[in-house]
Amino acid sequence: MPPITLSLAHPITYPITQAVILAGGLGTRLGTKYKSIPKPMIRIGGIPNLEYQLLLVKTCGFDQAVLLTSYHDDYIKKYFYNGQDLGIKISYCDDKNPSLGTAGALQNARELLAPQFLLLYGDIFIRCDFGPLCEDHLHNWGIATIVVHPNDHPEDSDLVEIAEGGRVSKIHPKSKSRDVDLPNVVNAGVGIFDRTILDYIPAGVHCDLARDIFPKLIAARKLRAFYSSEYFKDFGTPERLQQVRNDYHANPI
């Protein structure tokens, strides 16, 4: 693996040391070019995005990671093994049934989850210091604190309404028509979660965090938003992948 140096973050001194990464994506919108590898293994700046994420969380002070894998999980395991080469302990939980969804994959990994953990989507390229996010979560109420930010495609993103004090009051799904003018505040695919979120996730059935679980947390007034202007960009389409690569080469780490 080529060396990489990250200097954008400072080590976290809070008791959150585990990162959980959803790494089972198929990348169907990217076409056939990347069909042979899991989407998080697409290379940005010469290394897989998943490797970049692991190096980033290590730089921020996390010392263990759980990779929730599915599609071509053997590819990921062979590349990272136990994480020794990266200096971070890696565990795996295979979703043998890809239809479990993002929330179902968490429930499937319940025995591996710490009381509090950082959650990342493996197809998001991130330049972020996780310290302020951890501090916000630990010093406020809530079962989950999600990062929100403005992006350049709000028309096909879930838009988040935030009430006083940072509480999420509503999420407007991208698949629904919108008859109100909403601010460009989007779920970034990063958050801090308490393991008690599993109480809201049924076992063994397909369910999605944003679509099925976040509304339950909103109703219980247990979902917070943390606004960040740092860099979060999904690369789920060829155009967005090229934009991420352009941005990286314009400002390499």
Kinemage of the C-alpha trace (Angstrom):
@kinemage 1
@onewidth
@group {chain A} dominant
@subgroup {mainchain}
@vectorlist {calphas} color= white
{ca met a 1} P 0.000 0.000 0.000
{ca pro a 2} L 1.390 3.454 -0.842
{ca pro a 3} L 2.082 5.711 2.134
{ca ile a 4} L -0.263 8.567 2.892
{ca thr a 5} L 0.016 11.339 5.454
{ca leu a 6} L -3.012 13.028 6.956
{ca ser a 7} L -2.614 16.179 8.974
{ca leu a 8} L -6.086 17.700 8.882
{ca ala a 9} L -7.296 16.297 12.196
{ca his a 10} L -6.260 16.223 15.836
{ca pro a 11} L -6.553 13.084 18.000
{ca ile a 12} L -9.822 12.655 19.864
{ca thr a 13} L -9.611 12.490 23.651
{ca tyr a 14} L -13.201 11.332 24.149
{ca pro a 15} L -14.240 7.744 24.947
{ca ile a 16} L -15.359 6.958 21.399
{ca thr a 17} L -12.688 4.757 19.842
{ca gln a 18} L -14.631 2.628 17.343
{ca ala a 19} L -15.480 3.474 13.740
{ca val a 20} L -18.107 1.433 11.902
{ca ile a 21} L -18.064 1.650 8.114
{ca leu a 22} L -20.861 0.504 5.802
{ca ala a 23} L -18.777 -1.149 3.096
{ca gly a 24} L -21.227 -3.408 1.262
{ca gly a 25} L -22.171 -1.134 -1.633
{ca leu a 26} L -22.515 -2.494 -5.178
{ca gly a 27} L -22.046 0.760 -7.083
{ca thr a 28} L -24.761 -0.009 -9.632
{ca arg a 29} L -25.055 3.637 -10.751
{ca leu a 30} L -21.367 3.662 -11.677
{ca gly a 31} L -21.907 1.194 -14.517
{ca thr a 32} L -19.904 -1.882 -15.438
{ca lys a 33} L -16.419 -0.370 -15.086
{ca tyr a 34} L -16.323 -0.973 -11.311
{ca lys a 35} L -18.578 -4.015 -11.155
{ca ser a 36} L -15.761 -6.341 -10.054
{ca ile a 37} L -15.004 -4.493 -6.801
{ca pro a 38} L -17.025 -3.144 -3.874
{ca lys a 39} L -17.804 0.556 -4.296
{ca pro a 40} L -15.785 1.619 -1.177
{ca met a 41} L -12.680 0.128 -2.826
{ca ile a 42} L -12.762 2.575 -5.736
{ca arg a 43} L -9.496 4.510 -5.732
{ca ile a 44} L -9.228 8.191 -4.906
{ca gly a 45} L -5.756 9.689 -5.091
{ca gly a 46} L -4.152 6.302 -5.699
{ca ile a 47} L -5.673 4.313 -2.819
{ca pro a 48} L -9.138 2.858 -2.130
{ca asn a 49} L -11.580 5.257 -0.505
{ca leu a 50} L -12.050 2.737 2.302
{ca glu a 51} L -8.325 2.844 3.044
{ca tyr a 52} L -8.427 6.614 3.118
{ca gln a 53} L -11.330 6.479 5.598
{ca leu a 54} L -9.453 4.053 7.850
{ca leu a 55} L -6.359 6.252 7.823
{ca leu a 56} L -8.501 9.287 8.578
{ca val a 57} L -10.221 7.724 11.598
{ca lys a 58} L -6.863 6.477 12.870
{ca thr a 59} L -5.440 9.995 12.600
{ca cys a 60} L -8.418 11.253 14.595
{ca gly a 61} L -7.680 8.822 17.433
{ca phe a 62} L -9.912 5.828 16.691
{ca asp a 63} L -8.065 2.557 17.198
{ca gln a 64} L -10.602 -0.010 15.989
{ca ala a 65} L -12.911 -0.363 13.020
{ca val a 66} L -15.781 -2.672 12.130
{ca leu a 67} L -16.356 -3.098 8.400
{ca leu a 68} L -19.898 -4.115 7.466
{ca thr a 69} L -19.317 -5.935 4.199
{ca ser a 70} L -21.356 -7.824 1.641
{ca tyr a 71} L -20.553 -7.528 -2.059
{ca his a 72} L -17.107 -9.055 -2.784
{ca asp a 73} L -16.284 -9.054 0.935
{ca asp a 74} L -13.327 -11.348 0.213
{ca tyr a 75} L -11.731 -8.519 -1.791
{ca ile a 76} L -11.879 -6.191 1.213
{ca lys a 77} L -10.642 -8.818 3.679
{ca lys a 78} L -7.719 -9.772 1.504
{ca tyr a 79} L -6.687 -6.126 1.098
{ca phe a 80} L -6.893 -5.068 4.759
{ca tyr a 81} L -6.745 -8.379 6.690
{ca asn a 82} L -6.762 -7.454 10.416
{ca gly a 83} L -5.601 -3.867 9.918
{ca gln a 84} L -2.104 -4.418 11.281
{ca asp a 85} L -0.459 -2.727 8.295
{ca leu a 86} L -2.557 0.392 8.915
{ca gly a 87} L -2.134 0.368 12.679
{ca ile a 88} L -5.843 -0.052 13.410
{ca lys a 89} L -7.677 -3.180 14.576
{ca ile a 90} L -10.212 -4.285 11.961
{ca ser a 91} L -13.159 -6.630 12.509
{ca tyr a 92} L -15.673 -7.716 9.893
{ca cys a 93} L -19.357 -8.506 9.818
{ca asp a 94} L -20.618 -9.995 6.563
{ca asp a 95} L -24.158 -9.296 5.506
{ca lys a 96} L -24.747 -12.555 3.678
{ca asn a 97} L -28.126 -11.205 2.674
{ca pro a 98} L -27.543 -7.834 0.940
{ca ser a 99} L -31.233 -6.980 1.328
{ca leu a 100} L -30.824 -6.185 5.036
{ca gly a 101} L -30.067 -2.542 4.251
{ca thr a 102} L -27.974 -0.037 6.191
{ca ala a 103} L -29.896 -0.383 9.456
{ca gly a 104} L -30.226 -4.153 9.129
{ca ala a 105} L -26.462 -4.417 8.683
{ca leu a 106} L -25.977 -2.589 12.002
{ca gln a 107} L -28.379 -4.924 13.768
{ca asn a 108} L -26.535 -7.868 12.221
{ca ala a 109} L -23.279 -6.587 13.800
{ca arg a 110} L -24.718 -5.926 17.259
{ca glu a 111} L -22.197 -8.183 19.059
{ca leu a 112} L -19.303 -6.128 17.650
{ca leu a 113} L -20.587 -2.634 18.382
{ca ala a 114} L -19.174 -0.438 21.142
{ca pro a 115} L -21.531 1.585 23.383
{ca gln a 116} L -20.857 4.597 21.130
{ca phe a 117} L -19.343 4.574 17.661
{ca leu a 118} L -18.623 6.702 14.622
{ca leu a 119} L -20.582 5.578 11.558
{ca leu a 120} L -19.388 6.249 8.005
{ca tyr a 121} L -20.795 5.304 4.632
{ca gly a 122} L -18.001 3.721 2.619
{ca asp a 123} L -18.852 5.571 -0.600
{ca ile a 124} L -18.328 9.056 0.855
{ca phe a 125} L -15.009 10.850 0.402
{ca ile a 126} L -14.379 12.823 3.592
{ca arg a 127} L -12.012 15.483 4.828
{ca cys a 128} L -13.210 16.104 8.346
{ca asp a 129} L -11.995 16.471 11.908
{ca phe a 130} L -14.271 14.188 13.924
{ca gly a 131} L -13.346 15.725 17.287
{ca pro a 132} L -15.998 18.482 17.346
{ca leu a 133} L -18.655 15.965 16.260
{ca cys a 134} L -17.753 13.613 19.117
{ca glu a 135} L -17.761 16.479 21.600
{ca asp a 136} L -21.167 17.662 20.427
{ca his a 137} L -22.672 14.185 20.749
{ca leu a 138} L -21.235 13.490 24.181
{ca his a 139} L -22.327 16.817 25.635
{ca asn a 140} L -25.888 16.775 24.319
{ca trp a 141} L -28.883 14.486 24.386
{ca gly a 142} L -29.668 12.022 21.646
{ca ile a 143} L -29.205 8.480 20.418
{ca ala a 144} L -27.652 9.633 17.150
{ca thr a 145} L -25.951 12.801 15.934
{ca ile a 146} L -25.710 13.074 12.162
{ca val a 147} L -23.498 15.467 10.223
{ca val a 148} L -25.409 17.787 7.909
{ca his a 149} L -23.957 20.081 5.261
{ca pro a 150} L -24.784 21.876 2.029
{ca asn a 151} L -24.078 19.975 -1.190
{ca asp a 152} L -24.239 20.633 -4.907
{ca his a 153} L -27.165 18.295 -5.633
{ca pro a 154} L -29.852 19.000 -3.005
{ca glu a 155} L -32.556 18.155 -5.539
{ca asp a 156} L -31.736 14.439 -5.231
{ca ser a 157} L -30.681 14.384 -1.567
{ca asp a 158} L -32.498 13.920 1.729
{ca leu a 159} L -33.034 17.424 3.142
{ca val a 160} L -32.942 17.870 6.911
{ca glu a 161} L -34.993 20.339 8.944
{ca ile a 162} L -33.372 21.372 12.225
{ca ala a 163} L -35.210 22.766 15.246
{ca glu a 164} L -33.801 24.940 17.995
{ca gly a 165} L -30.926 23.322 19.862
{ca gly a 166} L -29.876 21.092 16.973
{ca arg a 167} L -32.745 18.600 17.159
{ca val a 168} L -33.777 17.122 13.801
{ca ser a 169} L -37.469 17.873 13.324
{ca lys a 170} L -38.028 16.341 9.880
{ca ile a 171} L -36.248 14.665 6.997
{ca his a 172} L -37.575 15.177 3.476
{ca pro a 173} L -36.629 12.108 1.386
{ca lys a 174} L -35.168 12.715 -2.030
{ca ser a 175} L -37.775 10.425 -3.634
{ca lys a 176} L -40.695 12.611 -2.469
{ca ser a 177} L -42.035 15.705 -4.183
{ca arg a 178} L -41.375 18.894 -2.219
{ca asp a 179} L -43.934 21.678 -2.197
{ca val a 180} L -41.989 23.905 0.195
{ca asp a 181} L -38.767 25.844 -0.195
{ca leu a 182} L -36.208 24.044 1.944
{ca pro a 183} L -32.651 25.058 2.865
{ca asn a 184} L -29.745 23.117 1.388
{ca val a 185} L -29.027 21.045 4.504
{ca val a 186} L -28.235 17.440 3.629
{ca asn a 187} L -27.389 14.286 5.554
{ca ala a 188} L -23.634 13.804 4.940
{ca gly a 189} L -23.476 10.060 5.654
{ca val a 190} L -21.450 10.500 8.862
{ca gly a 191} L -22.610 10.343 12.458
{ca ile a 192} L -22.064 9.291 16.053
{ca phe a 193} L -24.452 6.598 17.273
{ca asp a 194} L -25.255 5.032 20.620
{ca arg a 195} L -25.672 1.262 20.503
{ca thr a 196} L -29.181 1.766 21.899
{ca ile a 197} L -30.210 2.621 18.336
{ca leu a 198} L -30.483 -1.153 17.896
{ca asp a 199} L -33.639 -1.038 20.029
{ca tyr a 200} L -35.287 0.757 17.114
{ca ile a 201} L -34.092 -1.682 14.424
{ca pro a 202} L -35.997 -4.946 13.854
{ca ala a 203} L -33.822 -8.029 13.495
{ca gly a 204} L -33.500 -10.004 10.291
{ca val a 205} L -35.484 -7.702 8.007
{ca his a 206} L -34.496 -5.119 5.433
{ca cys a 207} L -34.485 -1.579 6.801
{ca asp a 208} L -32.725 1.652 5.988
{ca leu a 209} L -31.352 4.099 8.536
{ca ala a 210} L -32.553 7.281 6.842
{ca arg a 211} L -35.884 5.975 5.598
{ca asp a 212} L -36.990 3.632 8.390
{ca ile a 213} L -35.056 4.393 11.594
{ca phe a 214} L -34.410 8.137 11.644
{ca pro a 215} L -38.171 8.919 11.597
{ca lys a 216} L -38.522 6.837 14.770
{ca leu a 217} L -35.708 8.784 16.422
{ca ile a 218} L -37.253 12.067 15.306
{ca ala a 219} L -40.574 11.069 16.874
{ca ala a 220} L -38.731 10.237 20.108
{ca arg a 221} L -36.791 13.544 19.881
{ca lys a 222} L -33.526 11.574 19.915
{ca leu a 223} L -31.902 12.606 16.620
{ca arg a 224} L -29.497 15.556 16.525
{ca ala a 225} L -27.832 17.376 13.662
{ca phe a 226} L -24.276 18.669 13.635
{ca tyr a 227} L -23.618 21.241 10.920
{ca ser a 228} L -20.245 21.091 9.179
{ca ser a 229} L -18.772 22.931 6.204
{ca glu a 230} L -15.967 20.388 5.780
{ca tyr a 231} L -15.684 18.141 2.738
{ca phe a 232} L -18.163 15.281 2.285
{ca lys a 233} L -18.907 14.003 -1.203
{ca asp a 234} L -20.534 10.784 -2.308
{ca phe a 235} L -19.204 9.295 -5.533
{ca gly a 236} L -22.206 7.188 -6.471
{ca thr a 237} L -22.343 8.371 -10.082
{ca pro a 238} L -19.588 8.702 -12.708
{ca glu a 239} L -19.921 12.498 -12.629
{ca arg a 240} L -19.565 12.704 -8.839
{ca leu a 241} L -16.644 10.277 -8.842
{ca gln a 242} L -14.827 12.462 -11.363
{ca gln a 243} L -15.579 15.554 -9.279
{ca val a 244} L -14.119 13.918 -6.153
{ca arg a 245} L -10.986 12.962 -8.059
{ca asn a 246} L -10.677 16.470 -9.477
{ca asp a 247} L -11.078 17.970 -6.010
{ca tyr a 248} L -8.476 15.605 -4.592
{ca his a 249} L -5.902 16.390 -7.252
{ca ala a 250} L -6.542 20.112 -6.828
{ca asn a 251} L -5.798 19.812 -3.121
{ca pro a 252} L -4.051 16.475 -2.389
{ca ile a 253} L -3.479 15.306 1.166
